[in-house]
């Protein structure tokens, strides 16, 4: 029987599961159109392949777990950054900066890897929920700012985030992409509208 690496068996299992998910995310972030095999994930974590099967029955089961883990973490990160901002305009800028930070840290390639390898059905509902979870505080901040059409303005801001994300993934530094986005948005956000 393998030796546990934590104070309790439950804690050991939680750490092992987290390591497996981290390895799968890492492989997805590296690109490629194929989902990571359980053998590749096992090798990345230093576990025997049968050990990975104790946590995940199949590659599909593993990808579903990555989806369940990734999308709420993204939403939590962005909303926490927005809550720290003092004004509605600052919350919008925090939204942009937080999303670009996650892209720069490699989370977006994981999402793209999931899109290429997970079933569309498995990804559709969590993606829709993530979009709504992110959209709601952005629309709220824009409404507080005085935007005449907060939902429409949120879609335009999301288009800026999308373009800046592609710039980062194409080699433009995060700071440069964030500066360009901020340069477009700041004049609007520093003046009350209405």
C-alpha positions, 0 to 999 in steps of 0.5 A: 500500500502506498504511503500517504503524503498528508495528515489524513487519507482524505487530505491525501486524496484531495491533494492527489486529485488536485495534482491530477487536475493541475497536470491535465490543465498543464497539458491542455495549456501546452496546446494540441488538439487531443485531450490528455490521456490518463497515461500522460497525466499520470506521468506528469504527476508521477503516479502510476496510471492505475492510481489515476483511475482511482480518481477518474474513470476515463478521459471524459471524466477527467475533462469534466472535472477540469471544466468543473474546476476551471470555470468557477475559479476564473469567475471567482478571480475576476469578481474578487478583483472587481470587488476591490475597486472603489468606483464603477469605472474602476470595477470595469477596468478591474474586470478587463485587467483580471481577465487579461491576467488569467490569459497571461497566466495560461488559463485561456489556452486550457479553456481552448484545449478543453474546447478542442477536446471535451464534448460540446455538451459538457462545455456548453452549460458551464461556459454559458454559466461562466459568461453570465457570472462574469457578465452580471457584475460588469453590466452592474458596474456599467449601469452604476457608471451611467451607461445608457445600454449597460448590456450592449456596452458590456458586449463591446468591452468583452470584445476588447478583452477578447482582442487583447487576449489574442494579442497576449497569446500572440506574444504581446506582453500582458502589460502592453495589451492591458495598457491598450485596453485601458487607453480605449476605456479610461476616457469613457470610464472617467466621465459620468455618462447619462 
